[in-house]
Amino acid sequence: MANVGILTMNLRENMGGILQAYALYKKVEQLGHTPILFRLSRDESPLKRMLRKVMERNPFAGIYDHNHIHQRFLNCQPMCDFVDRAFSRKTKIVSSEKDFITTGNALDAIIVGKFAGKDAFAAIESVMSFQRLPVSFFIGLSSGATIIISQYFGAKEKDDVSKASHTAMLFAIVGGLILSILSCLLSPYFIGLIKVPQKIFHEAYIYTFICFSGMVFSMIYNIGSGILRALGNSKTPFHILIFANILNIVLDLIFVINFNLSVVGVGLATLISQIVSAILVFVVLMRTNLDCRIYIKKLTFYKKYLKKIFVLGLPIAIQSVIYPIANTTIQSKINMFGVNSIAAWAISGKLDFLIWSVSDAFCISSSTFVAQNYGAKKHHRVKKGIISSVIMSISMILVISLTLFIWSKDLAPFLIEDREVIELTSEILSILAPFYFIYTIGDVLAGAIRGLGDTFYPMLINVLAICGLRLLWIFFVFPLNPTFFMILYGYLISWTVNTIAFLIYIYFKRKKI
């Protein structure tokens, strides 16, 4: 048995980093070794320090200066191979879950576009960004529960784990019910506000109403899966998600093809899969032997833990809704141009999903590689790693972009058969595809900066350069020439400005690397 040193960065604002460090810490402990977690102290700006102070202190990560770390780390066995394997396994699970959701959505789109027609397809896609608003906010807020449960579990405070879990679950039930009711009541107003065409307004409202009515079940699943992951069980939520997505697709086929229920069928399939996933995760929590086991009689709000959930989760929640707000505003302008434009925009988004998947993958890998080598003071490897990540990501993105640019007319019919929609989809991708690599550069650089221990400024740059700039474009530039393709130019501008901002940041940061 050996002391195992785990070197990480300042993780207070990074929930994913906290959970990764925690998972690795517990796994080393389970193997019989003594884990010692080091966190590099970093200089902070007043703004970042102010943000950090509202976050809960990570109880298992000590703060040391570089020299102190160096001396103490010499007495530890790094176990590099084990660390690599552990991170690889966890990354694979997370990535697989994300990819499965994306695939499920794509198959949903194929079924709707092929068998329900472009009007049904457009009705669903016209309100998709709007639907993500309340869900994103609540999930972001509930992330605070996952953090505090992870912290209590790491500190071996079983009673706190139990009380926090019961508080979080009741929060999901009550908050989900309130959110479902409010969303259902207000949805007609907001659907009108985002200018959904009258031709598809009724179908869009029915779909939104059905999906919002099941929001409480979605919240139960998300909170429940978060609790399980906080205690190291990431496989069970993943398996439940796989089953729920398969069920959703099967029900889509039955309701849409056999019963010809169109939008209603798609909504019902989503609702039933949400109910099933909530029931399954709740049953698992009621039967688990972990400290988070749920007892119905013990479901109550403990003020201490409820307050912490809001303190930790609110910043994440606010950040989580910024993108949906920007996307909803843009979608409202797209809705003005009719069903064909809505359908074409949605299909282009289904076809270019590989762009975002590849970009995210390189962003994560860049962050991990930079963090490991920066912590080991291998600054030359940090610089080489950043350059290599950018070059490799650009190479892959250009291949995918070229495919979309050349064969978009051949790929679109897999989703829909309407000739006008296919032509418009091809025009959209012919404008966007040549510039996807610009976005990717900014995304990879953002990951590298996070690996250096800075999570605040990447978030700030993304919010201002992506969301803020697009909103400014929509409100002030778009009215000068209100055409559909004018909206697309806003994306190109935001990608360019975002990447330039990260390049400038990296340029001034290079001396510290």
C-alpha positions in Angstrom: 0.0 0.0 0.0 1.3 3.5 -0.8 0.6 7.2 -0.5 -1.0 8.3 -3.8 -0.6 12.0 -4.7 -3.4 13.5 -6.8 -2.4 16.9 -8.2 -5.3 19.1 -9.3 -6.1 22.8 -9.9 -8.3 25.3 -8.2 -11.7 23.6 -8.6 -14.0 25.8 -6.6 -15.9 27.1 -9.6 -15.7 23.9 -11.6 -18.3 21.3 -10.6 -17.1 18.7 -13.1 -13.5 19.1 -11.9 -14.6 18.6 -8.3 -16.5 15.5 -9.1 -13.6 14.0 -11.1 -11.1 14.7 -8.3 -13.5 13.3 -5.8 -14.2 10.1 -7.8 -10.5 9.5 -8.2 -9.8 10.2 -4.6 -12.4 7.6 -3.5 -11.3 5.0 -6.0 -7.7 5.2 -4.8 -9.0 4.9 -1.2 -11.1 1.8 -2.1 -8.0 0.2 -3.5 -6.4 0.4 -0.1 -4.0 3.3 -0.8 -3.8 6.6 1.1 -4.9 9.4 -1.3 -3.4 12.9 -0.7 -5.1 15.5 -2.8 -3.2 18.7 -3.6 -4.7 21.8 -5.1 -2.5 24.5 -6.6 -3.1 27.9 -5.3 -3.4 30.6 -7.9 -3.5 34.4 -8.0 -7.0 35.7 -8.4 -8.5 38.9 -9.7 -10.9 40.8 -7.4 -13.8 39.8 -9.5 -12.9 36.1 -9.5 -12.2 36.2 -5.8 -15.7 37.7 -5.2 -17.2 34.9 -7.3 -15.2 32.2 -5.5 -16.3 33.4 -2.0 -19.9 32.5 -2.7 -18.9 28.9 -3.5 -18.6 26.2 -0.9 -15.0 25.3 0.0 -14.0 21.9 -1.2 -13.3 20.0 2.1 -10.8 17.4 0.8 -8.5 19.7 -1.2 -5.8 21.4 0.6 -4.2 24.6 -0.7 -0.4 24.6 -1.0 2.1 26.7 -2.8 4.2 25.2 -5.6 7.3 24.5 -3.4 5.2 22.8 -0.7 3.5 20.6 -3.3 6.8 19.6 -4.8 8.3 18.5 -1.5 5.2 16.6 -0.3 4.5 15.1 -3.7 8.0 13.5 -3.6 6.8 11.3 -0.8 3.8 10.0 -2.8 3.5 7.4 -5.5 1.8 9.2 -8.4 0.4 5.9 -10.0 0.2 7.6 -13.4 -1.1 4.5 -15.2 -3.9 4.1 -12.7 -4.8 7.8 -12.9 -4.9 7.6 -16.7 -7.1 4.5 -16.7 -9.5 6.0 -14.1 -10.0 9.2 -16.0 -10.3 7.3 -19.2 -13.1 5.1 -17.9 -15.0 8.0 -16.4 -14.6 10.1 -19.5 -15.9 7.2 -21.6 -19.0 6.9 -19.5 -19.8 10.6 -19.6 -19.1 10.9 -23.3 -21.1 7.8 -24.1 -24.1 9.2 -22.2 -23.9 12.5 -24.0 -23.5 10.8 -27.4 -26.5 8.6 -26.7 -28.7 11.6 -25.9 -27.6 13.2 -29.2 -28.2 10.0 -31.2 -31.6 9.6 -29.6 -32.6 13.2 -30.6 -31.4 12.6 -34.1 -33.5 9.4 -34.4 -36.4 11.3 -33.0 -35.9 13.9 -35.8 -35.7 11.2 -38.5 -39.0 9.6 -37.3 -40.9 12.9 -37.2 -39.5 14.3 -40.4 -40.0 11.1 -42.4 -43.4 10.0 -41.1 -45.1 13.1 -39.6 -44.2 15.7 -42.2 -42.4 19.0 -42.2 -45.1 20.9 -40.3 -44.9 18.5 -37.4 -41.1 18.6 -37.5 -41.1 22.4 -37.6 -43.7 22.6 -34.8 -41.4 20.6 -32.5 -38.2 22.4 -33.4 -39.7 25.9 -33.3 -40.1 25.6 -29.5 -37.1 23.4 -28.7 -34.9 26.3 -27.4 -37.8 27.7 -25.4 -38.4 24.3 -23.7 -34.8 24.2 -22.6 -35.0 27.4 -20.6 -36.8 26.3 -17.5 -35.2 22.8 -17.6 -31.7 24.3 -17.9 -32.3 26.7 -15.0 -33.6 24.0 -12.7 -30.9 21.4 -13.7 -28.2 24.1 -13.1 -29.8 24.9 -9.7 -30.0 21.3 -8.7 -26.3 20.9 -9.6 -25.6 22.5 -6.2 -27.1 19.4 -4.6 -24.7 17.1 -6.4 -21.8 19.2 -5.2 -22.7 19.3 -1.5 -23.6 15.5 -1.5 -20.2 14.8 -3.0 -18.5 16.9 -0.4 -20.3 15.3 2.5 -19.6 11.8 1.1 -15.9 12.6 0.8 -15.9 13.8 4.4 -17.6 10.5 5.4 -20.5 12.5 7.0 -23.2 9.9 6.5 -26.0 11.7 8.2 -25.4 14.9 6.2 -25.3 12.8 3.0 -28.7 11.3 3.9 -30.3 14.6 4.8 -28.9 16.4 1.8 -30.2 13.6 -0.5 -33.7 13.8 1.0 -33.7 17.6 0.7 -32.6 17.4 -2.9 -35.2 14.8 -3.9 -38.0 16.7 -2.3 -36.7 19.9 -4.0 -36.9 18.0 -7.3 -40.5 16.9 -6.7 -41.9 20.2 -5.4 -39.8 22.4 -7.7 -40.6 20.2 -10.7 -44.3 20.4 -10.0 -44.3 24.1 -9.6 -42.2 24.5 -12.8 -44.5 22.1 -14.7 -47.6 24.1 -13.7 -46.1 27.5 -14.4 -44.6 26.4 -17.7 -47.9 24.8 -18.9 -49.9 28.0 -18.0 -47.4 30.4 -19.5 -46.4 28.4 -22.6 -49.1 29.9 -24.9 -47.8 33.4 -24.1 -44.2 32.5 -24.7 -44.9 30.5 -27.9 -46.6 33.6 -29.3 -43.7 35.8 -28.1 -41.2 33.7 -30.1 -43.3 34.2 -33.2 -44.2 30.6 -34.0 -46.2 30.7 -37.3 -50.0 30.3 -36.9 -49.9 27.3 -39.3 -48.0 25.3 -36.7 -48.9 27.2 -33.5 -51.5 24.6 -32.3 -49.2 21.7 -32.8 -46.3 23.5 -31.1 -48.5 24.3 -28.1 -49.7 20.7 -27.7 -46.2 19.3 -27.9 -44.9 21.9 -25.4 -47.8 21.3 -23.0 -47.3 17.5 -23.0 -43.5 17.9 -22.5 -43.9 20.5 -19.7 -46.4 18.3 -17.9 -43.7 15.7 -17.5 -41.1 18.2 -16.2 -41.4 17.0 -12.7 -40.4 13.5 -13.8 -37.4 14.8 -15.7 -36.3 16.7 -12.6 -36.6 13.6 -10.4 -34.4 11.7 -12.8 -31.8 14.4 -13.0 -31.6 14.9 -9.3 -31.6 11.2 -8.6 -28.9 10.4 -11.2 -26.9 13.3 -9.7 -27.1 11.9 -6.2 -26.0 8.5 -7.5 -23.0 10.0 -9.4 -22.1 12.0 -6.3 -21.6 8.7 -4.5 -19.6 7.1 -7.3 -22.4 5.2 -9.2 -22.3 6.6 -12.7 -23.3 3.3 -14.5 -26.8 3.0 -13.2 -28.0 6.5 -14.4 -26.4 5.7 -17.8 -28.2 2.4 -18.1 -31.5 4.0 -17.2 -30.9 6.7 -19.8 -30.2 4.1 -22.4 -33.4 2.2 -21.6 -35.5 5.5 -21.6 -34.1 6.6 -24.9 -34.8 3.2 -26.6 -38.3 3.3 -25.1 -38.8 6.8 -26.4 -37.8 5.8 -29.9 -40.0 2.6 -29.9 -43.0 4.6 -28.7 -42.3 7.3 -31.4 -42.5 4.6 -34.0 -45.7 3.1 -32.6 -47.5 6.4 -32.0 -46.4 8.2 -35.1 -46.5 5.4 -37.7 -49.1 2.9 -36.3 -51.5 5.4 -34.7 -50.7 8.4 -36.8 -50.7 10.7 -33.7 -48.0 13.0 -35.2 -46.9 15.7 -32.7 -49.1 14.3 -29.9 -47.4 10.9 -30.4 -43.9 12.3 -30.1 -44.9 14.3 -27.0 -46.5 11.2 -25.4 -43.4 9.1 -26.1 -41.3 11.7 -24.4 -43.6 12.0 -21.4 -43.8 8.2 -20.9 -40.0 7.8 -21.2 -39.6 10.6 -18.6 -42.0 8.9 -16.2 -40.2 5.6 -16.6 -36.8 7.0 -16.0 -38.0 8.9 -12.9 -39.6 5.7 -11.5 -36.5 3.6 -12.1 -34.0 6.1 -10.5 -36.3 6.6 -7.5 -36.6 2.8 -7.0 -32.8 2.5 -7.2 -32.4 5.2 -4.6 -35.0 3.5 -2.3 -33.2 0.1 -2.5 -29.5 1.2 -2.6 -27.2 0.3 0.3 -25.4 3.7 -0.1 -25.8 6.5 2.4 -28.1 8.3 0.0 -30.9 5.8 0.4 -34.3 7.5 0.1 -37.1 6.9 2.6 -40.4 8.4 1.7 -41.2 9.3 5.3 -37.9 11.2 5.6 -38.5 13.5 2.6 -38.3 16.9 4.1 -36.6 20.3 3.6 -33.6 20.8 5.8 -32.9 24.5 5.7 -29.1 24.0 6.1 -28.9 21.9 2.9 -31.5 23.8 0.9 -29.6 27.0 1.4 -26.4 25.4 0.3 -28.1 24.0 -2.8 -29.2 27.6 -3.8 -25.8 29.2 -2.9 -23.9 26.6 -5.0 -26.5 26.0 -7.7 -27.7 29.6 -8.5 -24.5 30.7 -10.4 -24.6 27.5 -12.4 -28.3 27.9 -13.1 -27.8 31.5 -14.3 -24.9 30.4 -16.6 -27.1 27.4 -17.8 -29.9 29.6 -19.1 -27.8 32.2 -20.9 -27.3 30.0 -24.0 -31.0 29.0 -24.2 -32.0 32.6 -23.8 -29.8 33.6 -26.8 -30.9 30.6 -28.8 -34.6 31.3 -28.0 -34.3 34.9 -29.2 -32.6 33.8 -32.4 -35.2 31.1 -32.9 -38.0 33.7 -32.6 -36.5 35.5 -35.6 -36.1 32.3 -37.5 -39.8 31.5 -36.8 -40.8 34.7 -38.6 -39.7 33.2 -41.9 -42.1 30.3 -41.9 -42.2 26.5 -41.7 -39.6 25.9 -44.4 -37.0 28.0 -42.6 -37.7 26.5 -39.2 -37.4 22.9 -40.6 -34.2 23.7 -42.6 -32.6 25.4 -39.6 -33.5 22.4 -37.4 -32.2 19.8 -40.0 -28.9 21.7 -40.4 -28.5 21.5 -36.6 -29.1 17.7 -36.7 -26.6 17.2 -39.5 -23.8 19.2 -37.9 -24.0 17.6 -34.5 -20.6 15.8 -35.2 -19.0 19.3 -35.3 -20.0 20.0 -31.7 -19.2 16.5 -30.5 -15.7 16.6 -31.9 -15.1 20.1 -30.7 -16.3 19.2 -27.1 -14.1 16.1 -27.1 -11.0 18.1 -28.0 -11.9 20.8 -25.5 -12.1 18.2 -22.7 -8.9 16.4 -23.7 -7.1 19.7 -24.0 -8.2 20.8 -20.5 -7.1 17.5 -19.0 -3.7 17.3 -20.7 -2.9 21.0 -19.9 -3.9 20.6 -16.3 -1.8 17.5 -15.8 1.3 18.9 -17.4 0.9 22.4 -15.9 0.6 20.8 -12.5 3.8 18.9 -13.2 5.5 22.1 -14.3 6.1 20.7 -17.8 5.4 24.0 -19.4 6.9 23.0 -22.8 4.4 20.1 -22.9 1.6 22.5 -22.1 2.4 24.7 -25.1 2.9 21.7 -27.4 -0.3 20.1 -26.2 -2.4 23.3 -26.9 -0.9 23.6 -30.4 -1.4 19.9 -31.1 -5.0 20.0 -29.9 -5.8 22.9 -32.1 -4.2 21.4 -35.2 -5.9 17.9 -34.7 -9.3 19.5 -34.0 -9.1 21.7 -37.1 -8.1 18.7 -39.2 -11.1 16.7 -38.1 -13.5 19.6 -38.3 -12.4 20.5 -41.8 -13.1 16.9 -43.0 -16.6 17.0 -41.4 -17.2 20.5 -42.8 -16.2 19.5 -46.3 -18.6 16.5 -46.1 -21.5 18.7 -45.1 -20.6 21.4 -47.7 -20.5 18.9 -50.6 -23.1 16.3 -49.6 -25.7 18.2 -47.6 -28.3 17.6 -50.3 -27.7 13.9 -50.1 -27.8 13.8 -46.3 -30.8 16.0 -45.7 -33.3 13.5 -47.3 -32.6 11.1 -44.4 -34.4 13.5 -42.2 -37.0 15.0 -44.5 -38.2 14.6 -48.0 -39.5 18.1 -48.8 -37.4 19.5 -51.7 -37.7 23.2 -50.7 -36.5 22.4 -47.2 -33.6 20.3 -48.5 -32.5 23.2 -50.8 -32.6 25.7 -47.9 -30.7 23.3 -45.6 -28.0 23.0 -48.3 -27.7 26.8 -48.5 -27.4 27.1 -44.7 -24.6 24.6 -44.5 -22.8 26.1 -47.5 -22.5 29.3 -45.5 -21.7 27.8 -42.1 -19.6 24.8 -42.9 -16.5 26.6 -44.1 -16.3 28.5 -40.8 -16.9 25.7 -38.2 -13.2 25.4 -37.7 -13.1 29.0 -36.3 -15.5 28.1 -33.5 -13.5 24.9 -32.8 -10.3 26.9 -32.2 -12.0 29.0 -29.6 -13.5 26.0 -27.9 -10.2 24.1 -27.7 -8.4 27.2 -26.3 -11.2 27.6 -23.7 -10.5 24.1 -22.6 -6.8 24.7 -22.4 -7.4 27.8 -20.3 -9.6 25.9 -17.9 -6.7 23.4 -17.6 -4.5 26.2 -16.4 -7.0 26.6 -13.5 -9.0 29.5 -14.8 -12.7 28.8 -15.2 -14.1 32.2 -14.8 -12.6 34.1 -17.8 -13.5 31.3 -20.3 -17.1 31.5 -19.1 -17.0 35.3 -19.3 -15.6 35.3 -22.8 -18.1 32.8 -24.0 -21.1 34.6 -22.5 -20.0 38.0 -23.9 -18.6 36.9 -27.3 -21.1 34.2 -28.1 -24.4 35.0 -26.4 -24.0 38.7 -25.9 -22.8 39.4 -29.4 -25.5 37.3 -31.0 -28.2 39.2 -29.0 -26.7 42.5 -30.1 -26.6 41.3 -33.7 -30.3 40.3 -33.5 -31.5 43.5 -31.9 -29.4 46.1 -33.7 -27.9 44.7 -36.9 -30.5 42.3 -38.1 -33.3 45.0 -38.4 -31.1 46.8 -40.9 -31.5 43.9 -43.3 -34.1 41.5 -41.9 -33.4 38.4 -44.0 -33.0 34.8 -42.9 -29.4 34.6 -43.9 -28.6 37.8 -42.0 -29.2 35.7 -38.9 -26.5 33.2 -40.0 -23.9 35.9 -40.4 -24.3 36.7 -36.7 -23.0 33.2 -35.9 -20.0 33.7 -38.1 -19.2 37.0 -36.4 -19.7 35.6 -32.9 -17.4 32.6 -33.6 -14.7 34.9 -35.0 -14.8 37.4 -32.1 -14.9 34.5 -29.5 -11.8 32.9 -31.1 -9.9 36.2 -31.3 -10.7 36.9 -27.7 -9.2 33.6 -26.6 -6.2 34.0 -28.8 -5.5 37.4 -27.2 -6.0 35.9 -23.7 -3.6 33.1 -24.5 -1.1 35.6 -25.9 -0.9 37.6 -22.7 -1.1 34.4 -20.6 1.8 32.7 -22.4 4.5 34.2 -20.1 2.9 32.4 -17.1 2.7 29.1 -18.9 
